[in-house]
Amino acid sequence: MFVDLRESSPIRAVVFTRAHPRNRPCDSNEKDFDMDLGLTGQVVLITGGSKGIGLSCARAFALEGARVAIASRTQAHLDAAMATLAAEGIRVHAVAADLCKAEEADAMVRQTEAALGPIDVLVNSAGAAQRTPPAELTASHWHAAMDAKYFTTIHAMQATLGGMAARGRGSVVNIVGVGGLVATPTHLPGGAANAALMLASAGLAQAWGPKGIRINVINPGLVATTRMQEGLQAQARMSGQDVKALEEHLRAGMPLGRIAVAEDVARMVLVLASPVAGYVSGAALKVDGAGVALGH
């Protein structure tokens, strides 16, 4: 239990209400603690918000009372995400943008702020490099990985940071991945892009901190999304093993006995983005269930 003793603080005691057998993942709408994160009314833009971790982040921020915009390259994905959230009583604003292009990132920010107001929080979950066995790699794979992961995030930050600085506040959370910490044969271009993005995030946190902006990184490990399945398929092509067998082997090797779900990551994004983490900046938080050793 954590208690903030300052009378003026909006933060109440955090009381976890139940233990999770074998670290059971919670339902997406289940709230296991009572804590005011100070996100009510905040304008939150989530890139890659139409599916996977980004969609879970959109749901989590909306349930905290934030005003949420999601961005994706594909309008059909945005429509599907809005329909999913609407069925849960959640409304979000949606913007179609190809963030490989800086001008579309600028337009995304303008459209979001015209609809919802100045952006308080930017969450970057867009982009993922294609998993490819080393023998299949070409120069285009390395360029595509930087475009898909590194430049999408850089463009979104570049379009957002100036406005945040003018207002003297802002929070950015970049969802990157442990592939930038440990080399994996089927994820070399993507891992290189992740590592570059971690360095850029840390440097930008130092550069923009005096303007009241915090920038942090979350590095998920294995998460049960379509991206994980793509990685397993690449691994299967390289090793000749069955995808299902590879997945079971990975699950059996996880210290907490399970593979993460998107909600596990989204909850950590909430905390890092919020005023509760007001003195955390330039950090890189692993959310991998101890899957990667501390030294990495």
N, C-alpha and C positions, 0 to 999 in steps of 0.2 A: 504494500500500500504506500502511495506517495501522497504527502499532504503539503499544500502551500499555506504557510502560516501568515502571509501578509493579508491584512484585513481588506485592502483595496483590490486584491487579486480576484479576477473572475473565475479562477481555476478552483474547482472543488476537489475533494479527495477522490482518488481513483481507487475504486473497490472492484476487484475482479469477482464476479458472482458465481463462477463455477470453474471447476477443473476440467480439463479436456483429456479424456482417456486417449493415451498415445498421441497427445497433441492434436486432437481432432480439429479439423478446420471448421469455422463457424459458417452458418448460413449467411448469405450476402447481406441480408437485411437485419441480422441479429446484432445487437450492440451489447458487448460483454462488460462494458465499464461505463461509469457515469463521469463524464468529464467535458467541460465546456472548452472546446478548442479555439474559440474566438473566430470561427469562420462564417458565422451567420451574416448574410448580406455581402460577403466578399465575391468579387468577380473572378472566376477561375476559368482559364483557357487550357484545354487538354488536347494536345496534338496526338494523333493516333487514337482518338477517343471512341472510335466506332466499334472496337472489339477488343477482346483479350484484357490485358492489364489496364489499358486506357479506358475501356468501357467500365470496368470495375471502379476505377478512380472517379469517373463521372458520377456513378451511382453513389459512391461514398461521400463525395463533396456535397452532392445535392441533399443527401440525408442529414448533413450537418448544417443545412440552411444556406449554402452558397448558391450563387447564380452562376450556372455552368454553361460554357460553350465547348463543343467538341469539334475537332477538325479531322478530316480525312481526305485522301486524294480522290476517293470514289463516292459519288453521291448515293449510289445504291447501298453502300455500307452504312452511310449516315442515316438513310431512311430506315434501314433495318434496326439500327441502334435506337433511333428515336421511338420507333414502334415498341421495341422491347421495354424501354424505360417508361413510355407512356402507359403501358399495361400495368406498371407498378406504381402509377400515380406520379411519375417524375417527368418534368418538362425541362428540356435543354435546348439551347440554340445550337445550330449546326452550320458549319462553314466548309465548303469544298475547296481544297487548296493542295497543290503539288509543292511541297516544301523543299524539293530539290531546287526550286527557283526562288531566289531572294525576293523578287517582286511579288510573287504570290504569298509569301510569308507576310510581307508588308500589307497586302490587301486583306489577308486573314485578320490581322490585328485591327485594321481600320473597321472592318465589318463587325467584329466582335464588340469593339468599344462603342460603335454606333448603336448597337442593339442593347448592350447591357451596361455600358459605362466603362470607366478606366479599369484596366486589368490589374488585380492585386496579386494573383498567383498564376504562374505559368508552369504547367506540368508537361514535359516532353516525353511522350511514349511512342512517337512515330518512328517508323523505319526499322528495318532489320535486314542484315545482309543474308543473302542466300547461303545456306550450308552446302559446302561442296567438298568432296574428297580431294586431297592434294593432287592426285594424278589428273584431275579434270580441270584444275585451275588454269585460267588464262589471265592476261593483263586486264582484260575487261572486268573480271571478277573483282579485282582489287579496286579499280575505279568505281565500280557499282557499289561496293561496300561503303566507301567513303561518302558517296552521294546519298545512299539510303539511310545511313545512320548518323554520320558526323555532320554533313552539311544541312540535313533537315533540321537538326537541333540548333546548330549555329545560326541558321537563317531565322528560326523562330525567336531565339534569344536576341539577335541583332535587331529584330523588328519590335521587340517588347521593352528592352532595357532602357532605351532613351526616355520613354514615357514614365516608367517607374522612377527613374532618376529625377525627373522633373518634379515628381510628386513626393520624393524623399522616402519612398518605401516600396517594397516588393519582395516576393519570394519566388524562387525558381527551383523546381525539382526535376532533374534529368534522370530518367530511368534508363540505365545503361546495361550492365550485365557483367557477371563474373568472368565472361569470356575475355574481358580486357585485363584480367588479373592472372589468368592461367592459360597457357597456349593449348589449344585443342586442334588436332589435325584437320577436322572437318569445319573449323570455324576460324581459320587464320585471317582472311581479309576482314571479317566482322570483328574478330578480337582486336585486330590492329586499330580499326575505327573506334572501338570502345575505349581502348587505352588512350588514344588521342583525345577523345571526348572527356575522359576523366581529367586529363591534364588541363585541357582548356577550361573546364568547369572550375577547377581549383584556382587557376590564374584569374579568371573573371571574377570569382568570389572576392579575391584580394583587391582587384581593380575597382569593383563597384561597391564594395562594402562601405566606403565613406559616403556613398549616396543613399545609404539605408537599405541596400538590396542584399539579400542572402541567396546564395546559390549552392545547392547540394546535389549529391548523386546518390541514387539507390542502385545497387547491383544485385538484381535477382539471380538466383541459381536456376535450377530446373523448375519450371512452372508449367502446369498442365494446360497448355494452349496449343493452337495450331502450329505455332513456331517450334514448339518442342517436337511435335510429330514430324515436321520437316527435317529437323536435325537428326531424328532417329532414322528417317529414311535414307539420309546421306550416309550415316554411320553403317546402315545395313548394306548399302551398295559397296562401301569400302571393305567391310569385314565379311560379307557373305552370310551374315546372321539374319535371323528373323526379327522383324521390328518388335513384335510382341515380346519375344524373349529378351531383347535389349532393354525394353522398358521395364520388365520385371527385374532384370539384373540391376538397373539403376535404382529402382524403388527399394530393393533389398539392401542396397549399400548406403541409403540415406540414414544419417544418425538419428533422426527423429521418426524414422519408420514410414515416411510418406513423402510424396512429391508435393510441392507447394501448389496452392490454387491462387488465382489472380487476386482474390480478396486479401490474402496474406500480404501481398505487396502494397495494395491500395491503402491499407490501414497505416502502414509506415509512411506512405506518401502524405497522408493526412497530417500526421504528427510533424513531420519535417517541414511541411508547408505552413504550418500554423504558428501563431505567436507563442505557443507553448515551447517551441524550439527556437525562441528568439535570439539565443546566443550561439546557435549552431550554424556555421557557414563554412564552406570549403570542405565539407565532410563527404566521405564516401561510405555509405552504410551497406554492408552485405545483408541480404535477406535470402539466405540459402540453407537454413537449418543446419549450420555447421558443416556444410558440404565441402567448403574450401578451408584449408588450414589457415590459422591466424597470421602466419608469416607472409602470406601472399597479399 
